């Protein structure tokens, strides 16, 4: 009884009746075509002509469902009423020819089954009720149904209620069977095609790349800021009683660093909170967030709290935006390592832009504990290598002649 009259069966019956309602405009076109070509009796009074109009209407329905936007509408109806697995159905318009043909086949099948079941739902229940109440109301026996048929006999009238109940059960069984068939075919005809799966995989890969990049931005900007603030606060504490001017400068630098870092943090977190589509569109860190580049390098060096011997060969404004941005983050991470692990607050930085390449070398004295990639953290050096590889270059770090050296080289064309 649940299979015939449960909530899922009722929802599927509604879905089929909606298919019958959607069939009506096409059936009207088919009846006009059939009526104009036959010049016979009315369509509604002739079962063969009605069936012919029904057959003529289905190709029009199939053609109308070939538009790409049809599939999302059909999927919405299936998810709401058919009880099919939502994950097995495709999202978005049908872009490939195969997907459009499948959606058209589903639409045609839905309207055909819905049209037949809607006709049965209109005709059978009234007649079934007539049969059920016929023994109770003898006056109903004077109808065309009892002219020479079973209802003209006493035994026919006695069995009429059983026949009426059997018709209602048969209608419910047909509805349940048709609904189950459509629910089974929905993932086949409205499920994702290989092209849909490929597009979804590409979208997810793009979103993952965006989020990985934003994670690197957070690590580099916030990690560097915390290291710089820690160093400046420690230096200010040591000279608090002897050099008030240095303390004032250190506090000002701490204030500027934290304010700038909070702004960057808010911007990056705002991108992470966006929905998937917006996050994909922010693959270049667009929107309101503007990542710093090599033109802001001198400001970074002045705020870091380290003594940096900086030499620049070439014009940083001529470096493509993406390369310039990644180079800035690499320098920032190198300074963070020097702040955390260096033996003295002295760093040497050389940046050369020539021959279609950008090369950077940063050195600082060792403290006996070189920077390493720590389990569960310390992803800075790994992030530097990832940034360089994405630009078609390379990066290396490690002890070299008594100092810790970080070097990176990549082509300027990596930003195009």
C-alpha angles and dihedrals in degrees: 000000000000090000090053102036107014123120093264091052090049092050091050090049089054089050091053093047089052087054089054091050091050089051094060098083091049091046089053090054090047092050091051091051093046093044092050092050100043105036086201133127122317117296094234093051095050119067095197092051091047091053090047091051088049091053093047091050096057097069090054089053091049093052094048091055093058092086111105094235091061094077098062090051092050092047090051091056093047093050092048100045115009101063093227121151104275092210090059092060126085125245125218134020121322103256102170125069091240092054092049092050091050092050090048091051091050093049092049092048092047093051093044094051091040093051093051094045092045090055090049091047091053097045108034105050096057092047091045091053089049090054094046095053096036096097090049096051110044091183089072090067093082094082134114088256093073097052101118094325133110091278090064090069130072094237090050091054091047092054095042095094091054090050090049093051090046090053092052091048090047090052090050090048092050091049092048092047094047091046092049091049092052091046090052094048095044096082089046097050101027099032123108117285122218088264090053092050091049092049091048092049091050091049092050091047090052092049091048091050090051093049092047090052092049089049090054090049091053093047094049100042099040095037092051092046093052092049092049093046091048092051094046093046091049092049091048091051092053095053098033094118099039108036113035093167092058090049090051091051092047092051091049090051090048091051093049093045095050094045092051092046093050089052091051091045092052091048095049093044088050090058091048091053093054118102120264096266094051092044090053090051089053092062090125093048090255128157117069095335117095113184116215121250140191092293087068094049097103091054090052092051092049092054100044099084092232130112102244124190098206126188125178126193112187139013114298090197088066092060114100114257098248094047091046092050094049091046090054091053092049091053090046092053091047090053090049090054091049091051093050101039111014121119093221136013091254122109132175117211125184122183120184125184111188143117094025092300138100117215127184130184123184124182133181132168118270121247096198092264110079120201112267137177103262122209108261093009145018093087094154099102091043089050090052091054091048092051092050094048092050088057093049094255139099140244134198135184136182146098115320125174094334097316136086108249128197116186132176133178130179138155120264088230090068089088096057 
